[in-house]
Amino acid sequence: MIQTDKIAVVILNWNGRDMMRRFLPSVVQHSQPEGLVIVADNGSTDGSLSMLASEFPDVVQLPLPQNYGFAEGYNQALKQIEAPYYLLLNSDVEVPAGWLTPLLAYMEQHPETAVCQPKLLCQARKEEFEYAGGAGGFIDRLGYPFCRGRVFGTLERDQGQYDHTVPLLWATGAALLIRRTDWQQSGGLDGRFFAHMEEIDLCWRLRTRGRGIVCVSQSVAYHVGGGTLDAGNPRKTFLNFRNNLLMLYKNLPADELRPVMRLRGWLDWVAALQFLLKLDVANFRAVLRARREFKRMRPQFEADRAENLSRALHGGHVAERLPFCLLWQYYARGHKRFSDLPSK
């Protein structure tokens, strides 16, 4: 068991030797004194552990016996770490000096908050928000996620427009700080997701139980993004579509489950046909396979859905799941920035 009275900064690595060699120096240098840096290795075969031993001897290694994926990899790793706070950090993140101080200060001053994130900017274009998290996330009524600073593929320049703290539905898994007590009481990430959407599912569960999610904009991190799978990769398409449906099934309020899932079925077919019209057969098939896999897996989640609804306040309705259709706002009304969207 690894024990620390600091923040456990846990990087889950799978064959990310070169990314760690590039970005780990900033994390090691700038995470003191608040953080202890730990690399949990998901059964890498690229020499990651030997590189760490020779080039980063002060980093704590936590080898896992196989590749559990992002979600279950963190579950397995954090079982072996005792700390008041866990910070889940991607291996392709660069951080500046003092980045942990505002995060810790906010959490210490706001016990009602379960999760926070830094403002996430693009590592290659540091004046621009990064796709994976921006200044914190929401979802629309149909489950499509978006961020302050990023709506679908449109990224905004950071001009301080989202530096105010507001309640969020989700924080990015690229750099997510969570209290150990909230991690344990929520059950952590859903390992069946493998990767993608798992942090939104976790935060949605916490939010329906009355716990807070925020972005602390005084803290900044720079993310490369797409380090494991490119945006157009059919495997990524499959996981995003399947896991989004599983997340909706687990968390939607009872009065919205049937109409939302019916409409999502039509919209997923539209998305699949768009891929086909572009002659992208691999991603067309990925969407169809995601729908089939969701139907196959859905019975496994009945107990989870029942538990989530039983522990949810206000019937599972949360203000940060905004009531409009993001597709309509973006494509029909031309609302490409977060600030253009309706506030309610």
N, C-alpha and C positions, 0 to 999 in steps of 0.2 A: 504494500500500500504506500503510495506517495502522499505525503502530508505537507501542507504549507498553510501558514496563516495569511498568505498573500492571495492575490488573484492567480489562479492556475490558468496560464495562457496556453491553450492546448491546440496544437496544429496537427490535424489528421492528415497523414501523408500516404499517398500511394504512388510509387514510382515518380516522385517529384523532386528527385535529387537536384536537378539543375535549377528549378524554381527556388528551392530552399537555399542553395548556394548563392543565388542572386538576392533574395529578399530577407533571409533569416538574420543577416548582420544588423539590419535596422531594428528588427524585433528584439533581438538580444540586447542591443545597445540602449534602446529607448524604453524598455519595459521595466527597468529598475527605478525605484525600489519596490514598486507596487506589485510587480508580477514575477512569477516563476515560469520560465518557458519550458514546455514539455512537448516533445514530438511523439505522438502515438502513431506507430507505423502499421499500415494495413496490409502486411505481408508483401512489402515491396521486393522486387527482383532486380532493381537497377543500381544496387550498391548504396542506397540511401543511408543505411545505418552505419556502414563503414565510413562514409563521407562525414557523417555527423561526429563519429568518434574521433576522427583525425582533425577535422576543421572546426568543430564546435563542441569541445569537450565539456563545457559548462552546461550545455543543454541536456535536460533529463530525457532519456530514451524510454519509451514504453512500447515494446514490440508486441503486436497482436499476431496470432497464428495464421491468419488468412485475411483476404480482402472481404470485409463485412459490408462494404459500401459506406457512404457518408453517414447515414442515419445510425445504423447499428454499430458502425465503427466508433462513433462518439459514445453510444450507450455502453459499449464494452470498455472503452478507455476510462470513462468517468466513474465507473464502478470501482476503479482502482486508484482514485484520486480523492483526497479529502481536502477541501478548501472552502472558504466562505463564499467565493465566487468562482464560476467557470467562465472563461472567455474562449469561445470557439472561433478559431482564426484560420482562414485559408492560407495555404503555403505561398500563394501569389499576391500577398499583401505587403506593401511597404508602409512603414509608420514613421512619423516624425517624433522629435523629442517631446516628452510630456503628454503623450497621447492618452495614457491611462488615467492620469490625475483627474480630469474632469468627469470621466465615467464613474470612477470610484466615489468622488465627492457627491455626485448626483444621487447615486444609489444609497449612500450613507444618510443623506438628507431626506430621502423619499422612500420610506419603508414600504409604501403601497405599490412601488414599482418592482416588477419581477424581472424585466428585461430592458436593456438599452443597447444602442449601437452608436458608433461614431458616424459622422457625416462621411459617406463613401464617395470618393472622387476617382476619376479615371487615372491610372498610373501613367499612361502615355500622354494624356492631355489633362494636366492637373487643374485646369480651370473649369473642367466639365464634370458633371455628375456621372457616376458609373452605373451601368445597367442593373447590377444585382441588388442595389439597395438605396442609392441616392440618399435622401434625408429621411428615410423611413417610409413604410409601406401601408397600403390599404388594399381592399378588393372591392369590386363592384357587386351588384346583386346576383350576378351569374358566376362569380368566383374568379374573374380575371384580375390578376394582381397588377398593381402599378405603384409608383413611388412619387414622393415629392422630388421633382427633378427628372423623372423618366416616366413617360407614358408610351406603352408599347415600345417601338424602336426609336422614339424621339428623345434625345438627351439634351438637357438644358445646360447652359453655362451657370456656374455657381457665382452669383452676385450678392450672396447673403440673403436672398429672398425667402429662404426656408430656415433661417437660423433661430426662429422662435420654437419653443418646445410645445408640442401638441400631442394629444393621445393618438397612438397609432394602432393599427391592427397587427402589424408584424414588423419585425426587425430582421435585417439580412443575416443569413447564416455565414456570410463571409467574415463577419466580425461581430459576434453576438455575445454580450455579457449577461449572464443570468445568475441569480442567487442559487446556491446549492439547494436550499430548502424548496424553492419553486421547481427546480429541475426534478427533484425526487418526488414531490407531491403530484406533479403533472405526469410522471412516468417517462419523461425525456422524449426523445424523438421516436417516431414510429419506424422501426427497423424494416417493416415490410415495404416501405416506400423506396428503399435502397438509396436513392438520391433524387433531389429536386422536389420542391414544395414541402419538405419535411419541417422546415423552420416556420413556414406559414401555418401549418397544421398545429404545431406546438404553441405558437403565439395566439392563435385563435382560441385554442382550449383555455389558455391562461386568461385571455381577455374576457371570455364569457363567464369566467369564475371571479371576475372583479379585479384582477391584477393588472397593473399598468405596463404599457410598452411605450418607449419614447426613443427619440434620437437626441443625443447630446451633441449639439453642433460645435461646441468648443473643442471637441475632439475630432480629429480628421484621420482617415486612413485612405491609402491609394491602392486600388485593386486592378489587377490585369484583367481577370475574367476570362471564362472559356478555357481555362487551363487544362481541363480534363476532356471536355467534349465541346466541339465548335457548335455555334448556334444552329447551323443547318444539319447537324448530325441526326440521322433517323433514330438512333438510340435515345438522344436527348428529347426529340419530339415525342417518342413513345412514352418516356418517363413523365414528361410534363403533362401530357394529356391524361394518361392513366391516373397519375397521382393527384391531379387537380380534381378529377371525378371522385376519387376515394376521399379526399379531404372534404369535398362538399357533402358527400354521404355521411361522413362522421360528424359534421358540425352544423349543418343547416337546421334551423328551427323546424319543428314538426309541421307548421302550417305552410312552409315554403318548399319542402323537400320535393314533392311531386311536380309542381309547376316549373321549378327551376331545373330539375333534372330532365324534364321533357324538352324544355327549350334548349338546354345544352346539347341534347342529342341532335337536334336539327342543326345547331351551329357547328358542331363537330363534323357533321357530314359536309357542310359548306366549306369548312377548312380543308377537309380531305379532298374535295373536288377542286379547290384552288390549287393544291399541290399537283393534282393530276393534269389540270389545264396548263401548268408550267412544265409538264413532262417530268415532274419529280416523283417518279413511281415509288421510290424507297420511302419518302416521307408520307405519301398517300397511304401506303401499306402500314406505316407506323401508327397513323391515326386510327385506322380500322382495327389494328391489333390492340391498341390501347383500349378501345371500346370493348372488345371481346374479353380482354384480361380483366377490366373493371367488373364486368358481369360475372366472370368466374370467381373473382376474389370477394365480391360484395358480401356474401354470407359470413365471411371471416370477420367482418367489421360490425356485425349487428350488435354484439355486446359492447363494443367501443362506443357506438352511437348511443346506446341506451345509457351508458355511464356518463357520457358527455352531457346529455340532456338532463340527467338527474342532478348533475353538479353545477349546471349553468344557472346563472341569474337571469331574470326577465325572459324566460323561455328560450334563451340562447340568442336573443336579439342584441346586437352591439352597434353603437353609433358609427364605428369605424368601418363597418361594411356598408358602403354608400349605396343608396337605393337606385341609382341610374344604371343604364347599360353602357359600359365603356366603349363597346364597338360602335354604337350609335353616336356617342359624343365625339369619338376620334375620327371616324370615317365619314359620317353624314354631316356633322356640325363643324368639323375642322378644329376641334379643341385638342391641340397637340401638347399643351403644357398643363401641368397640374393646376396652376393658378387659373386656367381657363375653365376648369371643370366646375359643375355645381357643388356648392358646399354641403348640400343636403338634398 
